């Protein structure tokens, strides 16, 4: 145990032999906040003085606890009363304090300082936790919208949409992939209520606020081109028959799509174009008959 620096006499009785000071550290640091004044505290305890024969000295009326920020210089003091431990609060973080204790009797006589103990209080961390924001991603019926990377995601569903809430730290970036299910296609994507078209990927960069992204989907309809409609105007006309006739006589060349539309001969049992894989005069004549209303399909 740490020994006192000196002894003294009390009211004519035997001198106090020892006054020991121990430091029990109880550092209390509140969480950082820009508007909070940080403070630490510590608990000190000491052994009461004894007579030369080791018996307790009974003349003590109380104790003074002195402390300061330089060794041997004590600018503050506390009268702790007749107790042998005391907690001092409101100490500054990032500072070293030095402590001693004295005892006094009922006449006000005071002993010399005990041994000195010290405690360094670390400066608090000023690293603040980055703010976080939420991105609400909603996928309508017929597809999904999926965040990329390692992010926190909560998901909910209703009868129409799948809603994902992504939590992202301030300053980070999060990308979303929009995917249509089989039989569907992307009809529109909106970001924060503004349409960005039929996109499949969108990235929120340098996030510093809440956002939303919504994807809508529609069914895909497969329609076969009208056989004999060479110019793709929706009707089979004399112009279509003439285009095929010219190709047969080597006056014009048909595109692959036009050849597919022109290959209609022969017709099947129900009168629908069957095709034989080539375009010739038979196809031109059938298109002509369809154009003038002699056949239909």
C-alpha positions as CSV (number, residue, x, y, z in Angstrom):
1,X,0.0,0.0,0.0
2,X,1.1,3.6,-0.6
3,X,2.5,5.4,2.5
4,X,1.8,8.9,3.8
5,X,4.4,11.6,3.4
6,X,4.5,12.6,7.1
7,X,2.9,12.1,10.5
8,X,1.6,14.5,13.0
9,X,0.2,14.7,16.6
10,X,-3.5,15.1,17.5
11,X,-4.5,16.8,20.8
12,X,-1.6,15.3,22.7
13,X,-2.3,11.7,21.8
14,X,0.0,9.3,20.0
15,X,1.0,10.4,16.5
16,X,-0.8,9.2,13.5
17,X,1.5,6.6,12.0
18,X,0.2,6.2,8.4
19,X,-2.4,7.6,6.1
20,X,-2.7,5.5,3.0
21,X,-4.4,6.7,-0.2
22,X,-5.6,4.3,-2.9
23,X,-7.2,5.2,-6.2
24,X,-10.1,3.2,-7.4
25,X,-10.7,4.2,-11.0
26,X,-14.3,4.6,-12.1
27,X,-14.1,6.3,-15.5
28,X,-17.4,7.3,-16.8
29,X,-17.6,8.6,-20.4
30,X,-20.9,9.5,-21.9
31,X,-21.6,8.8,-25.6
32,X,-20.3,11.5,-27.9
33,X,-22.6,14.2,-29.0
34,X,-21.6,17.5,-30.6
35,X,-23.6,19.4,-27.9
36,X,-22.6,17.4,-24.9
37,X,-19.8,18.4,-22.5
38,X,-17.8,15.4,-21.7
39,X,-16.8,14.6,-18.1
40,X,-15.0,11.8,-16.3
41,X,-15.2,10.7,-12.7
42,X,-13.0,8.6,-10.4
43,X,-13.4,7.1,-6.9
44,X,-10.6,7.3,-4.3
45,X,-10.3,5.4,-1.1
46,X,-7.8,5.6,1.8
47,X,-6.9,3.7,5.0
48,X,-7.6,5.6,8.2
49,X,-4.6,6.5,10.4
50,X,-3.4,4.2,13.2
51,X,-1.5,4.5,16.4
52,X,2.2,3.3,16.6
53,X,0.9,0.0,18.1
54,X,-1.3,-0.5,15.1
55,X,-4.6,0.3,16.8
56,X,-7.0,2.7,15.1
57,X,-6.6,6.4,15.8
58,X,-9.9,7.7,17.0
59,X,-9.3,11.4,16.9
60,X,-10.1,11.9,13.2
61,X,-13.1,14.2,12.5
62,X,-12.8,14.1,8.7
63,X,-10.7,14.2,5.7
64,X,-9.7,16.8,3.0
65,X,-9.2,15.5,-0.6
66,X,-6.9,17.7,-2.6
67,X,-6.3,17.4,-6.4
68,X,-4.9,19.3,-9.4
69,X,-3.5,18.9,-12.8
70,X,0.2,19.1,-11.9
71,X,2.1,16.9,-9.5
72,X,2.5,18.5,-6.1
73,X,0.2,21.4,-7.0
74,X,-3.4,21.0,-5.8
75,X,-5.7,23.7,-6.9
76,X,-9.0,22.1,-5.7
77,X,-10.1,20.4,-2.5
78,X,-13.1,18.7,-1.1
79,X,-14.1,18.1,2.5
80,X,-15.3,14.5,2.3
81,X,-16.5,14.3,5.9
82,X,-15.5,11.3,8.0
83,X,-15.5,8.7,5.3
84,X,-12.6,6.8,3.7
85,X,-13.7,6.9,0.1
86,X,-15.0,9.6,-2.2
87,X,-16.1,9.9,-5.9
88,X,-15.0,13.0,-7.7
89,X,-17.0,13.9,-10.9
90,X,-16.8,16.5,-13.6
91,X,-13.2,15.9,-14.3
92,X,-12.0,16.9,-17.8
93,X,-11.3,14.2,-20.3
94,X,-7.8,14.2,-21.9
95,X,-6.3,15.4,-18.6
96,X,-4.1,13.9,-15.9
97,X,-5.1,14.6,-12.2
98,X,-3.0,14.2,-9.1
99,X,-4.6,13.4,-5.7
100,X,-3.6,13.5,-2.0
101,X,-5.6,13.3,1.2
102,X,-5.3,14.7,4.7
103,X,-7.1,14.1,8.0
104,X,-8.2,16.7,10.5
105,X,-9.5,16.6,14.1
106,X,-12.3,18.5,15.8
107,X,-10.0,21.4,16.6
108,X,-9.2,21.9,12.9
109,X,-5.7,20.5,13.2
110,X,-4.8,18.9,9.9
111,X,-2.2,16.3,9.0
112,X,0.3,16.5,6.2
113,X,-0.4,15.1,2.7
114,X,-0.7,11.5,2.1
115,X,1.1,9.8,-0.8
116,X,0.1,11.2,-4.2
117,X,-1.7,9.1,-6.7
118,X,-2.6,10.1,-10.3
119,X,-5.0,9.2,-13.0
120,X,-4.9,10.1,-16.7
121,X,-8.3,10.4,-18.3
122,X,-8.2,9.7,-22.1
123,X,-9.7,12.1,-24.5
124,X,-13.1,10.9,-25.9
125,X,-13.4,9.7,-29.4
126,X,-14.7,12.3,-31.7
127,X,-15.6,9.8,-34.4
128,X,-19.3,10.1,-35.1
129,X,-21.4,7.4,-36.6
130,X,-22.3,8.2,-40.2
131,X,-25.9,9.0,-40.8
132,X,-28.0,6.3,-42.6
133,X,-30.8,6.7,-45.1
134,X,-33.5,4.4,-46.5
135,X,-34.2,3.6,-50.2
136,X,-37.6,2.1,-50.8
137,X,-37.6,-0.2,-53.8
138,X,-41.0,-1.3,-55.1
139,X,-41.5,-4.0,-57.8
140,X,-44.9,-4.3,-59.4
141,X,-46.4,-7.6,-60.5
142,X,-44.3,-9.4,-63.2
143,X,-40.7,-8.7,-62.1
144,X,-38.2,-7.9,-59.3
145,X,-36.0,-5.1,-58.3
146,X,-32.8,-6.2,-56.4
147,X,-30.1,-4.2,-54.6
148,X,-26.5,-5.1,-55.3
149,X,-23.7,-5.5,-52.8
150,X,-23.8,-6.0,-49.0
151,X,-26.7,-3.9,-47.7
152,X,-29.3,-4.2,-45.0
153,X,-32.7,-5.1,-46.6
154,X,-36.1,-5.5,-45.1
155,X,-38.8,-6.9,-47.4
156,X,-42.6,-6.7,-47.3
157,X,-45.3,-7.8,-49.8
158,X,-48.8,-6.9,-50.6
159,X,-51.2,-8.3,-53.2
160,X,-49.6,-6.3,-56.0
161,X,-46.0,-5.4,-55.2
162,X,-42.9,-6.5,-53.4
163,X,-41.4,-3.6,-51.3
164,X,-37.8,-3.7,-50.2
165,X,-36.4,-1.1,-47.8
166,X,-32.6,-0.8,-48.1
167,X,-30.6,1.0,-45.4
168,X,-27.5,2.7,-46.7
169,X,-24.8,4.8,-44.9
170,X,-24.3,8.5,-45.9
171,X,-21.9,8.9,-48.8
172,X,-22.2,5.4,-50.1
173,X,-23.6,4.2,-53.4
174,X,-26.2,1.4,-54.0
175,X,-27.2,-0.1,-57.4
176,X,-30.5,-1.8,-58.2
177,X,-31.1,-4.4,-60.9
178,X,-34.6,-4.5,-62.5
179,X,-35.6,-7.9,-64.0
180,X,-38.8,-8.9,-65.7
181,X,-40.3,-12.3,-65.2
182,X,-40.9,-14.7,-68.1
183,X,-43.9,-13.4,-70.1
184,X,-43.4,-9.8,-68.8
185,X,-41.4,-6.8,-69.9
186,X,-40.4,-3.6,-68.1
187,X,-42.9,-0.9,-68.8
188,X,-41.4,1.9,-66.7
189,X,-39.0,2.7,-63.9
190,X,-39.4,5.8,-61.7
191,X,-36.8,7.2,-59.3
192,X,-38.0,9.6,-56.6
193,X,-41.2,9.9,-58.5
194,X,-39.6,10.8,-61.9
195,X,-39.6,8.4,-64.8
196,X,-36.2,7.2,-66.0
197,X,-37.6,4.9,-68.7
198,X,-37.3,1.1,-69.3
199,X,-33.9,0.7,-67.6
200,X,-32.5,-2.5,-66.1
201,X,-29.9,-0.9,-63.7
202,X,-30.0,2.2,-61.6
203,X,-27.4,3.5,-59.1
204,X,-27.9,6.0,-56.3
205,X,-24.5,7.7,-55.8
206,X,-23.2,9.6,-52.8
207,X,-26.4,9.0,-50.8
208,X,-27.3,11.9,-48.4
209,X,-31.1,11.6,-48.3
210,X,-33.9,9.0,-48.5
211,X,-34.9,7.8,-52.0
212,X,-37.4,5.6,-53.8
213,X,-37.3,3.5,-56.9
214,X,-40.3,1.8,-58.5
215,X,-40.4,-0.7,-61.4
216,X,-43.6,-1.6,-63.3
217,X,-44.1,-4.5,-65.7
218,X,-46.5,-5.5,-68.5
219,X,-47.2,-8.8,-70.1
220,X,-45.6,-9.5,-73.5
221,X,-47.9,-10.3,-76.4
222,X,-46.5,-12.4,-79.2
223,X,-48.1,-11.5,-82.6
224,X,-47.1,-13.1,-85.8
225,X,-46.7,-10.8,-88.9
226,X,-49.6,-10.9,-91.4
227,X,-48.7,-13.2,-94.2
228,X,-48.7,-11.4,-97.6
229,X,-48.2,-8.0,-95.9
230,X,-44.8,-7.3,-97.5
231,X,-44.6,-3.6,-96.7
232,X,-45.8,-4.1,-93.0
233,X,-48.7,-1.6,-93.3
234,X,-51.2,-4.0,-91.8
235,X,-53.0,-5.0,-95.0
236,X,-52.4,-7.3,-98.0
237,X,-52.6,-5.1,-101.0
238,X,-51.8,-5.0,-104.7
239,X,-48.6,-3.2,-103.8
240,X,-47.5,-6.3,-101.8
241,X,-48.3,-8.6,-104.8
242,X,-46.3,-6.3,-107.1
243,X,-43.3,-6.3,-104.7
244,X,-43.2,-10.1,-104.7
245,X,-43.7,-10.3,-108.5
246,X,-40.7,-8.0,-109.0
247,X,-38.6,-10.1,-106.7
248,X,-39.5,-13.2,-108.6
249,X,-38.4,-11.5,-111.9
250,X,-35.2,-10.4,-110.2
251,X,-36.1,-6.7,-110.3
252,X,-36.0,-6.3,-106.5
253,X,-34.5,-8.1,-103.5
254,X,-36.6,-9.0,-100.5
255,X,-35.4,-8.7,-96.9
256,X,-35.4,-11.8,-94.7
257,X,-38.6,-10.5,-93.0
258,X,-40.2,-9.8,-96.3
259,X,-39.4,-13.3,-97.6
260,X,-41.0,-14.7,-94.4
261,X,-44.2,-12.7,-95.1
262,X,-44.2,-13.6,-98.8
263,X,-43.8,-17.4,-98.4
264,X,-47.5,-18.3,-98.2
265,X,-48.0,-21.0,-100.9
266,X,-49.5,-23.5,-100.5
267,X,-52.5,-23.0,-98.3
268,X,-53.4,-25.7,-95.7
269,X,-56.7,-27.4,-95.6
270,X,-58.2,-24.5,-93.6
271,X,-57.0,-22.0,-96.1
272,X,-54.2,-20.6,-94.0
273,X,-50.7,-19.9,-95.5
274,X,-48.5,-23.0,-95.2
275,X,-45.4,-22.0,-97.2
276,X,-42.8,-24.1,-98.8
277,X,-39.6,-22.3,-97.9
278,X,-39.3,-20.4,-101.2
279,X,-40.8,-17.3,-102.8
280,X,-42.0,-17.7,-106.3
281,X,-44.8,-16.8,-108.7
282,X,-47.3,-19.0,-106.8
283,X,-46.8,-16.7,-103.7
284,X,-47.2,-13.6,-105.8
285,X,-50.5,-14.9,-107.3
286,X,-51.9,-15.9,-103.9
287,X,-51.1,-12.4,-102.5
288,X,-52.8,-10.9,-105.5
289,X,-55.9,-13.0,-104.9
290,X,-56.0,-12.0,-101.2
291,X,-55.6,-8.3,-102.3
292,X,-58.7,-8.5,-104.5
293,X,-60.7,-10.4,-102.0
294,X,-60.8,-13.9,-103.7
295,X,-59.2,-15.6,-100.7
296,X,-58.7,-14.8,-97.1
297,X,-56.6,-16.0,-94.1
